[in-house]
């Protein structure tokens, strides 16, 4: 739970945080780091012993926390988590949607259970957990929501399509909520963590031996020593604080390198005609369609439309 011995500028004293999947790995590191900055924490995990161990660690270090074992994959569970926060601490200021697991497999082999269970705990849970807390945040006109996305969802990963799709959905949800919450002082952002956790260790991505060796080589050496979940936690704590004004953004926390990730739009090809565009027109202008020489960053779908209007006016 200790942090480097440096002056502490950002305090979360008086703030109440919910962290799901906080019994181990990234969630545990986040719960401890939030508490170290003064937040009261609801430590959610399906396994009571894990949740209680984190609570005991926080309390032992002088912090305040309670354990919760509600399922994030059910609406009633999401309601119960917020109820636990309100009962223990009176309100909710921060929601960190972290809970998750993998059910990897080649696309043609995925079962309905493989698909639904991953969507439930990653995407639907982000609705179920955030929504009851959102109502409280909106009423008091302040809140911070940190979604856990994945580089797999943004940049792809073979043999993990259910997980990639769920995490891409989390990105879409966060962007929509950032628009809805802005006028009420609620900021919503996404973190893409790179860390060694039990969900990846216990659920290896399938593939042939050569592919596994290539992946393994990428994680050896210096990078292997930079996969600690504690490297993700400072970014989450910063995004959860009142001094951070980022909203609707995505941030990578990869091996100690922190960077904003964004969805960009190329300048593309603008048809000179309002109708009658043909397949051949697209074929002949395909290089311009695919060019990334001039990009912009629409924050909403209306921003994209506005760009086309400006190009037409020009």
RODO-2510 file (C-alpha; in nm, 4 decimals, decimal comma):
residues 314
     n   res          X          Y          Z
     1     x     0,0000     0,0000     0,0000
     2     x     0,3017     0,2248     0,0361
     3     x     0,3792     0,4891    -0,2243
     4     x     0,7133     0,6578    -0,3013
     5     x     0,8227     0,9041    -0,0343
     6     x     0,7410     1,2218    -0,2266
     7     x     0,5262     1,5239    -0,1441
     8     x     0,1577     1,4382    -0,1824
     9     x    -0,0353     1,6996    -0,3787
    10     x    -0,3418     1,5017    -0,4807
    11     x    -0,5577     1,3943    -0,1911
    12     x    -0,8787     1,1952    -0,2052
    13     x    -0,9684     1,2565     0,1573
    14     x    -1,3462     1,2562     0,1940
    15     x    -1,3983     1,0717    -0,1330
    16     x    -1,5675     0,7326    -0,1563
    17     x    -1,4489     0,4855    -0,4189
    18     x    -1,5886     0,1598    -0,5509
    19     x    -1,3367    -0,0798    -0,7079
    20     x    -1,4686    -0,3998    -0,8637
    21     x    -1,2573    -0,7109    -0,8893
    22     x    -1,0379    -0,5619    -0,6181
    23     x    -0,9396    -0,8823    -0,4414
    24     x    -0,6262    -0,9364    -0,6477
    25     x    -0,4155    -0,8051    -0,9330
    26     x    -0,4865    -0,4658    -1,0825
    27     x    -0,8007    -0,4044    -0,8756
    28     x    -0,6159    -0,4750    -0,5519
    29     x    -0,3388    -0,2333    -0,6480
    30     x    -0,5988     0,0314    -0,7361
    31     x    -0,7887    -0,0096    -0,4089
    32     x    -0,4697     0,0208    -0,2046
    33     x    -0,3510     0,3235    -0,4009
    34     x    -0,6859     0,5022    -0,3694
    35     x    -0,6861     0,4391     0,0038
    36     x    -0,3282     0,5606     0,0360
    37     x    -0,4504     0,8943    -0,0995
    38     x    -0,7289     0,9121     0,1592
    39     x    -1,0313     0,7602    -0,0156
    40     x    -1,2713     0,5290     0,1621
    41     x    -1,2973     0,2163    -0,0515
    42     x    -1,5600    -0,0470    -0,1237
    43     x    -1,3503    -0,3521    -0,2115
    44     x    -1,5643    -0,5679    -0,4383
    45     x    -1,4698    -0,9259    -0,5204
    46     x    -1,6709    -1,2459    -0,5571
    47     x    -1,4293    -1,4266    -0,3247
    48     x    -1,4941    -1,3025     0,0285
    49     x    -1,1514    -1,4009     0,1608
    50     x    -0,9761    -1,1998    -0,1083
    51     x    -1,1908    -0,8916    -0,0552
    52     x    -1,1471    -0,9076     0,3213
    53     x    -0,7696    -0,9454     0,2926
    54     x    -0,7524    -0,6210     0,0978
    55     x    -0,9795    -0,4485     0,3508
    56     x    -0,7613    -0,5721     0,6367
    57     x    -0,4523    -0,4415     0,4594
    58     x    -0,6117    -0,1002     0,4107
    59     x    -0,7384    -0,0789     0,7681
    60     x    -0,4032    -0,1990     0,8999
    61     x    -0,2358     0,0911     0,7216
    62     x    -0,4790     0,3404     0,8743
    63     x    -0,7302     0,3553     0,5912
    64     x    -1,1028     0,2902     0,5688
    65     x    -1,2647     0,0168     0,3623
    66     x    -1,5443    -0,2382     0,3518
    67     x    -1,5716    -0,5642     0,1611
    68     x    -1,8464    -0,6493    -0,0866
    69     x    -1,9044    -0,9775    -0,2677
    70     x    -2,1874    -0,8817    -0,5036
    71     x    -2,1772    -1,0047    -0,8627
    72     x    -2,1075    -0,7256    -1,1103
    73     x    -2,2685    -0,9248    -1,3908
    74     x    -2,6207    -0,8778    -1,2532
    75     x    -2,8240    -0,5561    -1,2126
    76     x    -2,9015    -0,6441    -0,8510
    77     x    -2,5307    -0,6840    -0,7829
    78     x    -2,4543    -0,3406    -0,9200
    79     x    -2,7274    -0,1899    -0,7033
    80     x    -2,5930    -0,3737    -0,3990
    81     x    -2,2407    -0,2403    -0,4477
    82     x    -2,3594     0,1201    -0,4489
    83     x    -2,5882     0,0457    -0,1539
    84     x    -2,2862    -0,0870     0,0378
    85     x    -2,0977     0,2360    -0,0310
    86     x    -2,3882     0,4529     0,0790
    87     x    -2,4496     0,2459     0,3918
    88     x    -2,0849     0,2547     0,4971
    89     x    -1,9780     0,5991     0,3808
    90     x    -2,2879     0,7959     0,2796
    91     x    -2,2168     0,8511    -0,0898
    92     x    -2,0154     0,7531    -0,3984
    93     x    -1,7599     0,9742    -0,5727
    94     x    -1,5500     0,7288    -0,7729
    95     x    -1,6303     0,4092    -0,9634
    96     x    -1,3487     0,1950    -1,0980
    97     x    -1,4867    -0,0813    -1,3195
    98     x    -1,2055    -0,3356    -1,3079
    99     x    -1,3589    -0,6826    -1,2642
   100     x    -1,2983    -0,9223    -1,5480
   101     x    -1,1779    -1,2572    -1,6742
   102     x    -1,0873    -1,4290    -2,0000
   103     x    -1,2492    -1,7076    -2,1956
   104     x    -1,0084    -1,7199    -2,4905
   105     x    -1,0559    -1,9393    -2,7931
   106     x    -1,0612    -1,9397    -3,1688
   107     x    -1,3706    -1,7633    -3,2997
   108     x    -1,5265    -2,0752    -3,4507
   109     x    -1,4886    -2,2607    -3,1192
   110     x    -1,6473    -2,0037    -2,8861
   111     x    -1,9619    -2,1259    -2,7126
   112     x    -2,2603    -1,9103    -2,6242
   113     x    -2,1403    -1,9277    -2,2626
   114     x    -1,7929    -1,8097    -2,3645
   115     x    -1,9466    -1,5088    -2,5360
   116     x    -2,2158    -1,4189    -2,2838
   117     x    -2,0041    -1,4632    -1,9720
   118     x    -1,7342    -1,2274    -2,1015
   119     x    -1,9883    -0,9688    -2,2184
   120     x    -2,1587    -0,9958    -1,8788
   121     x    -1,8560    -0,9287    -1,6612
   122     x    -1,6884    -0,6672    -1,8810
   123     x    -1,9522    -0,4754    -2,0756
   124     x    -2,2872    -0,5341    -1,9041
   125     x    -2,1225    -0,4985    -1,5642
   126     x    -1,9998    -0,1533    -1,6634
   127     x    -2,3686    -0,0600    -1,7052
   128     x    -2,4888    -0,2397    -1,3930
   129     x    -2,2225    -0,1048    -1,1557
   130     x    -2,1993     0,2488    -1,2915
   131     x    -2,5700     0,3244    -1,3322
   132     x    -2,6788     0,3286    -0,9639
   133     x    -2,3688     0,5240    -0,8651
   134     x    -2,4263     0,7588    -1,1601
   135     x    -2,7620     0,8677    -1,0221
   136     x    -2,5930     0,9771    -0,6981
   137     x    -2,3099     1,1533    -0,8806
   138     x    -2,5492     1,3331    -1,1130
   139     x    -2,7623     1,4544    -0,8228
   140     x    -2,4607     1,6041    -0,6456
   141     x    -2,2989     1,7173    -0,9711
   142     x    -1,9668     1,5471    -0,9203
   143     x    -1,8153     1,2105    -0,9981
   144     x    -1,5294     1,0182    -1,1540
   145     x    -1,5686     0,6930    -1,3479
   146     x    -1,2673     0,4938    -1,4634
   147     x    -1,3426     0,2095    -1,7027
   148     x    -1,0927    -0,0687    -1,7574
   149     x    -1,0543    -0,1235    -2,1276
   150     x    -0,7880    -0,3227    -2,3043
   151     x    -0,5329    -0,2727    -2,5765
   152     x    -0,6819    -0,5924    -2,7176
   153     x    -1,0137    -0,4127    -2,7604
   154     x    -0,8501    -0,1112    -2,9239
   155     x    -0,5775    -0,2772    -3,1289
   156     x    -0,7008    -0,6413    -3,1564
   157     x    -0,5804    -0,9810    -3,0411
   158     x    -0,6395    -1,3118    -3,2136
   159     x    -0,8164    -1,5966    -3,0335
   160     x    -0,9768    -1,3503    -2,7915
   161     x    -1,2627    -1,2025    -2,9952
   162     x    -1,5228    -1,2137    -2,7172
   163     x    -1,2950    -1,0160    -2,4860
   164     x    -1,1935    -0,7720    -2,7608
   165     x    -1,5577    -0,7052    -2,8481
   166     x    -1,6540    -0,6506    -2,4838
   167     x    -1,3692    -0,4079    -2,4251
   168     x    -1,4466    -0,2186    -2,7449
   169     x    -1,7997    -0,1818    -2,6093
   170     x    -1,6591    -0,0370    -2,2873
   171     x    -1,4847     0,2286    -2,4964
   172     x    -1,8139     0,3211    -2,6657
   173     x    -1,9975     0,3346    -2,3349
   174     x    -1,7342     0,5572    -2,1779
   175     x    -1,7415     0,8012    -2,4678
   176     x    -2,1211     0,8275    -2,4504
   177     x    -2,1185     0,8764    -2,0724
   178     x    -1,8512     1,1439    -2,1001
   179     x    -2,1000     1,3462    -2,3040
   180     x    -2,3909     1,2852    -2,0674
   181     x    -2,1937     1,3554    -1,7527
   182     x    -1,9963     1,6623    -1,8581
   183     x    -2,2517     1,9221    -1,7482
   184     x    -2,2909     1,7450    -1,4136
   185     x    -1,9229     1,7405    -1,3234
   186     x    -1,8837     1,3689    -1,3976
   187     x    -1,5716     1,2685    -1,5887
   188     x    -1,5467     0,9275    -1,7520
   189     x    -1,2216     0,7853    -1,8864
   190     x    -1,0756     0,4521    -1,9916
   191     x    -0,7495     0,2881    -1,8881
   192     x    -0,5799     0,0205    -2,0988
   193     x    -0,3621    -0,1702    -1,8511
   194     x    -0,0654    -0,3897    -1,9344
   195     x     0,0073    -0,6090    -1,6342
   196     x     0,0692    -0,9664    -1,5295
   197     x    -0,2497    -1,0922    -1,3640
   198     x    -0,4050    -1,4234    -1,2718
   199     x    -0,6721    -1,3969    -1,5425
   200     x    -0,4072    -1,4024    -1,8143
   201     x    -0,1950    -1,6648    -1,6399
   202     x    -0,4861    -1,9031    -1,5871
   203     x    -0,6372    -1,8485    -1,9331
   204     x    -0,3599    -1,8634    -2,1937
   205     x    -0,4409    -1,7466    -2,5441
   206     x    -0,4382    -2,0468    -2,7808
   207     x    -0,2044    -2,0705    -3,0747
   208     x     0,0762    -2,2780    -3,2168
   209     x     0,4087    -2,3139    -3,0405
   210     x     0,5893    -2,0709    -3,2705
   211     x     0,3330    -1,7975    -3,2077
   212     x     0,3485    -1,8555    -2,8315
   213     x     0,7266    -1,8274    -2,8409
   214     x     0,7062    -1,4985    -3,0326
   215     x     0,4637    -1,3603    -2,7760
   216     x     0,6817    -1,4850    -2,4934
   217     x     0,9906    -1,3201    -2,6403
   218     x     0,8135    -0,9855    -2,6409
   219     x     0,7600    -1,0109    -2,2640
   220     x     1,1104    -1,1192    -2,1690
   221     x     1,3926    -0,9045    -2,0383
   222     x     1,3222    -0,5510    -1,9235
   223     x     0,9537    -0,5600    -2,0192
   224     x     0,8961    -0,8607    -1,7932
   225     x     0,9950    -0,6471    -1,4938
   226     x     0,7448    -0,3806    -1,5919
   227     x     0,4234    -0,5821    -1,5691
   228     x     0,3437    -0,5131    -1,2039
   229     x    -0,0199    -0,4059    -1,1472
   230     x     0,1107    -0,1279    -0,9241
   231     x     0,2341     0,0492    -1,2388
   232     x    -0,1296     0,0864    -1,3502
   233     x    -0,2670     0,2208    -1,0219
   234     x    -0,1173     0,5758    -1,0290
   235     x    -0,2936     0,6519    -1,3577
   236     x    -0,6261     0,5331    -1,2172
   237     x    -0,5813     0,7387    -0,9012
   238     x    -0,4973     1,0489    -1,1044
   239     x    -0,8036     1,0074    -1,3267
   240     x    -1,0159     0,9529    -1,0148
   241     x    -0,9057     1,2787    -0,8562
   242     x    -1,0783     1,6183    -0,8554
   243     x    -0,7815     1,7918    -1,0190
   244     x    -0,7960     1,5839    -1,3384
   245     x    -1,0166     1,7376    -1,6064
   246     x    -0,9733     1,4633    -1,8685
   247     x    -1,3094     1,3390    -1,9919
   248     x    -1,3942     1,0864    -2,2604
   249     x    -1,0314     0,9930    -2,3066
   250     x    -0,8444     0,6641    -2,3249
   251     x    -0,5037     0,6163    -2,1673
   252     x    -0,2571     0,3328    -2,2048
   253     x    -0,0558     0,2206    -1,9033
   254     x     0,1960    -0,0098    -2,0674
   255     x     0,5115    -0,1112    -1,8822
   256     x     0,5561     0,2293    -1,7218
   257     x     0,4764     0,4227    -2,0413
   258     x     0,1586     0,6310    -2,0156
   259     x    -0,0005     0,7676    -2,3323
   260     x    -0,3331     0,8920    -2,4608
   261     x    -0,4986     0,6652    -2,7162
   262     x    -0,7459     0,8185    -2,9555
   263     x    -0,9805     0,7341    -3,2393
   264     x    -0,8805     0,9420    -3,5382
   265     x    -1,0396     1,0200    -3,8737
   266     x    -0,8488     1,0577    -4,1977
   267     x    -0,9214     1,3459    -4,4339
   268     x    -1,0490     1,0916    -4,6816
   269     x    -1,1995     1,1525    -5,0242
   270     x    -1,4987     1,3822    -5,0606
   271     x    -1,7187     1,3051    -5,3599
   272     x    -1,7860     1,6081    -5,5778
   273     x    -2,1376     1,4745    -5,6354
   274     x    -2,4199     1,4458    -5,3844
   275     x    -2,5492     1,1327    -5,5546
   276     x    -2,4434     0,8691    -5,8009
   277     x    -2,1187     0,7658    -5,6310
   278     x    -2,0055     0,4406    -5,7879
   279     x    -1,7927     0,1504    -5,6777
   280     x    -1,5436     0,2598    -5,9424
   281     x    -1,5255     0,6078    -5,7843
   282     x    -1,4218     0,4472    -5,4587
   283     x    -1,1755     0,2181    -5,6341
   284     x    -1,0108     0,5089    -5,8141
   285     x    -0,9888     0,7196    -5,4964
   286     x    -0,9102     0,4390    -5,2532
   287     x    -0,5655     0,5740    -5,1636
   288     x    -0,7250     0,8988    -5,0459
   289     x    -0,9956     0,7087    -4,8556
   290     x    -0,7279     0,5140    -4,6670
   291     x    -0,4751     0,7957    -4,6222
   292     x    -0,3763     0,8937    -4,2692
   293     x    -0,1671     1,1933    -4,3747
   294     x    -0,4173     1,4416    -4,2323
   295     x    -0,6177     1,3259    -3,9333
   296     x    -0,8646     1,4800    -3,6931
   297     x    -1,0167     1,3604    -3,3691
   298     x    -1,3969     1,3806    -3,3605
   299     x    -1,5325     1,3710    -3,0059
   300     x    -1,8883     1,2944    -3,1197
   301     x    -2,0512     1,1719    -3,4410
   302     x    -2,1696     1,5304    -3,5005
   303     x    -1,8062     1,6451    -3,5113
   304     x    -1,7516     1,4132    -3,8073
   305     x    -2,0531     1,5554    -3,9886
   306     x    -1,9303     1,9091    -3,9168
   307     x    -1,5981     1,8264    -4,0832
   308     x    -1,7746     1,7203    -4,4012
   309     x    -1,9811     2,0402    -4,3977
   310     x    -1,6657     2,2486    -4,3622
   311     x    -1,5037     2,0616    -4,6513
   312     x    -1,8101     2,1208    -4,8686
   313     x    -1,8128     2,4907    -4,7809
   314     x    -1,4456     2,5122    -4,8768
***
